[in-house]
Structures are given as structure tokens and as C-alpha cells.
Amino acid sequence: MASDFRLKEQLPELTDEIVGTYREVGKINHLGHCPLPRYDVIIACLEDLKEIIYPGYRRREGLHAGNVTYHVGDLVDGLHDKLTVQIARALLHEDRVQRDLDPCAEKVDYEAKGQAMAIDFLRRIPDLRRQLATDVQAAYDGDPACKSLDEVIFCYPGLEAITVYRLAHELYRLSVPFIPRMMTEWAHQKTGIDIHPGANIGSHFFIDHGTGVVIGETCDIGEHVKLYQGVTLGALSFPTDSDGNIIRSMKRHPTIEDRVVVYANATILGGKTVIGHDSVVGSSVWLTRSVKPHTTVTLETPKLRERAEVPDDMKAEANYQI
């Protein structure tokens, strides 16, 4: 059936109506000459960073002692340029919108600030690799199904989410706007694991299976901690000020001390909640209060009820025999 071109005559009017909402509902469109960080460039930076952190596992094959320096140097050079521009864009937007400043009047050199932050971030990569090596080892040590460290790097979504989190966390510590959340939300989409870049997480961190894990912004997690799928480390509620606005600058999420294991679908809430070191939190537990060190918290064993169902044809046969 051919298109009715008379119906297309309505499209200019429809377009005007849509564009009219850009003035009416101005909070969900970004127009003007203040470009935001580009999502595709940020993800490209992440892929380059993962190539540096885990060389030989991802895009480039045949790396060896003779060519790895050139390969990494080329990636670092490109990251410097891309991050400089993207961080500058994030800083410009932060001043223009969030702080209600006029960048032109302030005469701030955002590119210079972006470059300084990019260099500071790139300097942190050696320490990040050392820390991520402990996370890889923790996954291998914590999962009897794992056959090698290579399997962890290739296959484990928990490591993917932790890697992106640790990179984003360093940018968060540098007070880079937007970009850390863009990174961790990309990892959230890929892995189903939602880690806010503001959380503080110690070494040897392992998320087993992972899907559905949520770790809030003000969480503090110690060393050698293991979480299973579906665990939520969240907030009890969102306190508000006298005007009804959410108070954002307070600890809302729990503290998990060293060598704690939290099993599947457990929920731990509240900024004052502390899970003491060497404790175990069982599956499906709901906790809103602190737990002393060396404590095991489990639900009471639920009572199961079973009822045998007899198919209709067997009932008829039984009645016939009687």
C-alpha cells in the first residue's frame, strides 16, 4: 500500500508542537553553545584504559616486551587529548548550569584545567593496576569454579564493573563532573552491577555472579569483601531540609568492614549501619542496624508445605476401580 502524502502535510505542524515543548519543558533539553561530554568518546576512553590495564587480553594481540611501550604510549597520548577535551566540557557545563556562572565573564581556561586533571588521572594508572590485580586474585581465590586468572579477566562481569568503578572513582576524587557517572552507568548497563563512583572500596574486592548488585555513593567497604548477586548496600530514606529538598552531603549508605561476606539478595541499609569485620550476612537478610565483628546473620529456616496433586485421569481411574 502506498503512503498517503496528504498525511505528511501534518508533519511541519507536529514538528512545531514538539519544538514548542523545548521552551515549555526546558529542564530536559540542552540547547546552546555549551557542549556536554560525548558519551561515545567517554566509552572509547574506557576501552583504551582497559587495554592499558589488561594488555594482551582485549584488542591488540602479539604484544611483547619490545613493542608494548610503544603501544601503551600511543594509547596514553590519545587518552590525554580525549580526556582533556571531555573534562573541559564537563567543567564548563558545571560552572554554567550547576553553579549559575557565566563562563565568558569568568574567563576560565577550562581546557587547561581539563588537561591538568587528565594528567593527574593518568598518573594514577600504575596504582590502579596494582589494586585491580588484587581484585583479580580475589575472584580466583573466591570461586572454586574458576580455573585461572585469565578466566577472571575474560569472563567475570564483577571484574568488569569493578574495573570501571575504580577508574571512575579516581575521576570522582578529582571532582570531575558527569564523566564518572557516565562510566559507571555504562558498566551498569553491561553487567547489571550498579556501583556509584563515590563509594570507597578496599583491595581484594570480589562480586560473584553480580547481577542486581547495588552499591550506593557513600558506602565504605573494607578489604577482602565478597558480595553475591542481588546484594543492595543502600539508603534507608532520603532526609530533607526545611524546604523539602533532599540533603545530599551526608552518609546515607552502610559501612562494610574487612573480610565480610554478604550472600545473595541481602539488603543492608543506612548510613549508621556497620557490618563488623569477619562477619557473614546470609541470603535474603534485611539489615538496618549494625552487626558486631565475627557475627553470622541469617534468617530462620522457613517452613515448607507440600501438597500432592492427583491428575484428573488418575482420579477417574481410582473411582472406577472402587
C-alpha positions as CSV (number, residue, x, y, z in Angstrom):
1,M,0.0,0.0,0.0
2,A,1.4,3.4,-1.0
3,S,1.9,6.1,1.6
4,D,-0.7,8.9,1.8
5,F,1.4,12.0,1.1
6,R,-1.5,14.2,2.3
7,L,-0.8,12.9,5.9
8,K,2.8,14.1,5.6
9,E,1.5,17.6,5.3
10,Q,0.7,17.4,9.1
11,L,4.4,16.9,9.9
12,P,5.5,20.6,10.0
13,E,2.8,21.4,12.4
14,L,3.7,18.4,14.5
15,T,7.3,19.5,14.5
16,D,6.4,23.0,15.7
17,E,4.4,21.4,18.5
18,I,7.3,19.2,19.6
19,V,9.8,22.1,19.5
20,G,7.4,24.2,21.5
21,T,7.8,21.8,24.4
22,Y,11.5,22.7,24.4
23,R,10.5,26.0,25.8
24,E,7.7,24.7,27.9
25,V,9.7,21.8,29.5
26,G,13.2,23.3,29.3
27,K,14.7,21.1,32.0
28,I,15.1,18.1,29.8
29,N,16.8,19.6,26.7
30,H,20.3,21.0,26.3
31,L,20.4,23.8,23.7
32,G,23.1,26.5,23.1
33,H,26.8,26.6,22.7
34,C,28.0,24.7,25.8
35,P,28.7,21.2,24.6
36,L,28.4,18.3,27.0
37,P,30.9,15.4,27.3
38,R,30.3,13.0,24.4
39,Y,29.2,9.6,25.5
40,D,30.9,7.7,22.6
41,V,34.2,9.4,23.4
42,I,34.0,8.5,27.1
43,I,33.3,4.9,26.3
44,A,36.2,4.9,23.8
45,C,38.4,6.2,26.7
46,L,37.2,3.4,28.9
47,E,38.1,0.8,26.3
48,D,41.6,2.4,25.9
49,L,42.1,2.4,29.6
50,K,41.1,-1.3,29.9
51,E,43.6,-2.1,27.1
52,I,46.3,-0.4,29.2
53,I,45.3,-2.2,32.4
54,Y,44.9,-5.6,30.9
55,P,47.3,-5.6,27.9
56,G,47.1,-8.5,25.5
57,Y,43.6,-9.6,26.7
58,R,41.5,-7.3,24.6
59,R,42.1,-5.6,21.2
60,R,45.8,-5.9,20.4
61,E,47.4,-9.3,20.0
62,G,51.1,-10.1,19.7
63,L,52.3,-7.7,22.4
64,H,55.7,-8.3,23.9
65,A,58.5,-6.5,25.7
66,G,59.7,-5.0,22.5
67,N,56.5,-3.3,21.4
68,V,54.3,-2.8,24.5
69,T,55.9,0.5,25.4
70,Y,55.0,2.0,22.0
71,H,51.5,0.6,22.1
72,V,50.8,1.9,25.6
73,G,52.4,5.2,24.8
74,D,50.2,5.7,21.8
75,L,47.1,4.9,24.0
76,V,48.2,7.3,26.7
77,D,48.8,10.1,24.2
78,G,45.3,9.6,22.8
79,L,43.7,9.5,26.2
80,H,45.4,12.7,27.1
81,D,43.9,14.5,24.2
82,K,40.4,13.0,24.6
83,L,40.2,13.4,28.3
84,T,41.4,17.0,28.2
85,V,38.5,17.9,25.9
86,Q,35.8,15.9,27.7
87,I,36.8,17.0,31.2
88,A,36.9,20.6,30.0
89,R,33.4,20.3,28.6
90,A,32.2,18.8,31.9
91,L,33.8,21.6,33.9
92,L,32.3,24.3,31.6
93,H,28.8,22.8,32.0
94,E,29.2,22.5,35.8
95,D,30.0,26.2,36.1
96,R,27.4,27.4,33.6
97,V,24.4,25.4,34.8
98,Q,25.1,23.9,38.3
99,R,26.8,27.0,39.7
100,D,25.0,29.6,37.6
101,L,28.2,31.2,36.4
102,D,28.9,32.9,33.1
103,P,32.0,31.1,31.7
104,C,32.7,34.0,29.4
105,A,32.6,36.6,32.2
106,E,34.7,34.3,34.4
107,K,37.4,33.9,31.7
108,V,38.3,30.4,33.0
109,D,40.7,28.3,30.8
110,Y,38.7,25.1,31.0
111,E,41.0,23.3,28.6
112,A,44.0,24.0,30.8
113,K,42.0,22.7,33.9
114,G,40.9,19.7,31.9
115,Q,44.5,18.9,30.9
116,A,45.8,19.2,34.4
117,M,43.0,16.8,35.6
118,A,43.7,14.4,32.8
119,I,47.4,14.2,33.6
120,D,46.7,13.7,37.3
121,F,44.3,10.9,36.4
122,L,46.7,9.2,34.0
123,R,49.4,9.3,36.7
124,R,47.1,7.1,38.9
125,I,47.1,4.2,36.4
126,P,50.1,2.3,37.9
127,D,48.5,2.2,41.4
128,L,45.1,1.3,39.8
129,R,46.7,-1.7,38.1
130,R,48.2,-2.8,41.4
131,Q,44.8,-2.6,43.1
132,L,43.0,-4.3,40.3
133,A,45.5,-7.2,40.4
134,T,44.2,-7.9,44.0
135,D,40.6,-7.9,42.7
136,V,41.5,-10.4,40.0
137,Q,43.3,-12.6,42.6
138,A,40.3,-12.3,45.0
139,A,37.9,-13.6,42.3
140,Y,40.2,-16.5,41.5
141,D,40.6,-17.3,45.2
142,G,36.9,-16.9,46.0
143,D,35.4,-19.0,43.2
144,P,36.2,-22.8,43.1
145,A,34.7,-22.9,39.5
146,C,37.5,-20.5,38.3
147,K,40.4,-22.2,36.5
148,S,42.8,-19.3,36.0
149,L,43.4,-15.6,36.4
150,D,42.9,-15.3,32.6
151,E,39.3,-16.6,33.0
152,V,38.6,-13.9,35.5
153,I,39.8,-11.2,33.2
154,F,38.0,-12.6,30.2
155,C,34.7,-13.7,31.7
156,Y,33.8,-12.2,35.0
157,P,31.2,-9.3,34.9
158,G,32.1,-8.5,38.5
159,L,35.7,-7.6,37.5
160,E,34.4,-5.6,34.6
161,A,32.2,-3.5,36.9
162,I,35.0,-3.1,39.5
163,T,37.5,-2.1,36.8
164,V,35.2,0.7,35.5
165,Y,34.3,1.7,39.1
166,R,38.0,2.1,40.1
167,L,38.7,4.2,37.1
168,A,35.6,6.4,37.6
169,H,36.4,6.7,41.3
170,E,39.7,8.4,40.6
171,L,38.0,10.9,38.4
172,Y,35.3,11.4,41.1
173,R,38.1,12.1,43.7
174,L,39.5,14.7,41.3
175,S,36.0,16.4,41.3
176,V,35.4,15.8,37.6
177,P,31.7,16.3,36.9
178,F,29.4,14.0,34.9
179,I,32.1,11.7,33.5
180,P,32.4,9.3,36.4
181,R,28.7,8.6,36.4
182,M,28.7,8.1,32.7
183,M,31.4,5.5,33.1
184,T,29.7,3.5,35.9
185,E,26.3,3.7,34.3
186,W,27.8,2.2,31.1
187,A,29.2,-0.6,33.2
188,H,25.8,-1.0,34.9
189,Q,24.1,-1.5,31.5
190,K,26.7,-4.1,30.5
191,T,26.9,-6.1,33.8
192,G,23.8,-5.4,35.8
193,I,26.1,-4.2,38.6
194,D,25.4,-0.6,39.8
195,I,28.4,0.9,41.7
196,H,28.4,4.6,42.4
197,P,31.8,6.1,41.7
198,G,31.7,7.9,45.0
199,A,31.8,4.6,47.0
200,N,35.1,3.8,48.8
201,I,36.1,0.2,48.2
202,G,39.2,-1.5,49.5
203,S,41.5,-4.0,47.9
204,H,40.7,-7.7,47.1
205,F,37.1,-6.9,46.3
206,F,35.0,-9.7,44.7
207,I,31.5,-9.7,43.3
208,D,30.4,-13.2,42.5
209,H,27.9,-13.6,39.6
210,G,26.9,-10.0,40.2
211,T,23.6,-9.2,38.5
212,G,21.5,-6.9,40.6
213,V,24.2,-5.7,43.0
214,V,23.7,-2.0,44.1
215,I,26.4,-0.1,46.0
216,G,25.5,3.5,47.0
217,E,27.6,6.7,46.8
218,T,28.5,6.9,50.5
219,C,29.3,3.2,51.1
220,D,32.6,2.4,52.7
221,I,33.8,-1.2,52.0
222,G,36.9,-2.7,53.5
223,E,39.4,-5.2,52.2
224,H,38.8,-8.8,51.2
225,V,35.0,-8.3,51.0
226,K,32.9,-10.6,48.9
227,L,29.3,-9.9,47.6
228,Y,27.0,-12.2,45.8
229,Q,24.3,-11.4,43.3
230,G,21.3,-9.2,44.2
231,V,23.0,-7.5,47.2
232,T,21.9,-4.0,48.0
233,L,24.0,-1.6,50.0
234,G,21.6,1.3,50.1
235,A,20.0,4.2,51.9
236,L,17.2,3.9,54.5
237,S,15.5,7.1,53.3
238,F,16.3,10.5,51.9
239,P,16.2,13.2,54.6
240,T,15.1,16.6,53.5
241,D,15.8,20.2,54.7
242,S,13.2,22.7,55.8
243,D,12.3,23.5,52.1
244,G,11.7,19.8,51.3
245,N,15.0,19.4,49.3
246,I,17.0,16.2,49.7
247,I,20.1,16.6,51.9
248,R,22.9,15.3,49.7
249,S,26.0,15.8,51.7
250,M,25.6,13.2,54.4
251,K,26.4,9.5,54.8
252,R,23.4,7.5,53.7
253,H,24.9,4.1,52.9
254,P,26.4,1.4,55.1
255,T,29.9,0.6,56.1
256,I,31.2,-3.0,55.4
257,E,34.4,-3.8,57.3
258,D,37.2,-6.2,56.3
259,R,36.6,-9.8,55.3
260,V,32.8,-9.7,55.3
261,V,30.8,-12.0,53.1
262,V,27.3,-10.9,52.0
263,Y,25.2,-13.6,50.3
264,A,22.6,-13.3,47.5
265,N,19.7,-10.9,47.8
266,A,20.7,-9.5,51.2
267,T,19.8,-5.8,51.8
268,I,21.8,-3.6,54.1
269,L,20.6,-0.1,54.5
270,G,21.5,3.1,56.4
271,G,24.5,5.4,56.9
272,K,24.8,4.4,60.5
273,T,24.8,0.7,59.8
274,V,28.2,-1.0,60.2
275,I,28.8,-4.7,59.4
276,G,31.8,-5.7,61.7
277,H,34.8,-7.3,60.3
278,D,34.9,-11.1,59.6
279,S,31.1,-11.3,59.6
280,V,28.7,-13.2,57.3
281,V,25.3,-11.9,56.2
282,G,23.1,-14.7,54.8
283,S,20.8,-14.7,51.8
284,S,17.7,-12.5,51.8
285,V,18.6,-10.9,55.1
286,W,17.2,-7.3,55.6
287,L,19.5,-5.3,57.9
288,T,19.1,-1.7,59.1
289,R,21.2,-1.9,62.3
290,S,24.9,-2.6,63.0
291,V,26.4,-6.0,63.5
292,K,29.4,-6.7,65.7
293,P,32.6,-8.3,64.3
294,H,32.6,-12.1,63.8
295,T,28.8,-12.3,63.6
296,T,26.7,-14.6,61.3
297,V,23.3,-13.2,60.5
298,T,20.8,-15.5,58.8
299,L,17.0,-15.8,58.5
300,E,15.3,-18.6,60.4
301,T,14.7,-21.6,58.2
302,P,11.3,-21.1,56.6
303,K,8.8,-23.9,57.0
304,L,7.9,-25.6,53.7
305,R,4.5,-27.0,52.9
306,E,4.0,-29.7,50.3
307,R,0.7,-30.9,48.8
308,A,0.4,-33.8,46.4
309,E,-1.8,-33.1,43.4
310,V,-3.6,-36.1,41.7
311,P,-4.2,-35.6,38.0
312,D,-7.8,-35.9,36.9
313,D,-7.2,-39.0,34.8
314,M,-5.8,-40.8,37.8
315,K,-8.8,-39.7,39.9
316,A,-11.2,-41.2,37.3
317,E,-9.2,-44.4,37.2
318,A,-9.3,-44.7,41.0
319,N,-13.0,-44.1,41.2
320,Y,-13.6,-46.8,38.5
321,Q,-11.5,-49.3,40.4
322,I,-13.6,-48.6,43.6
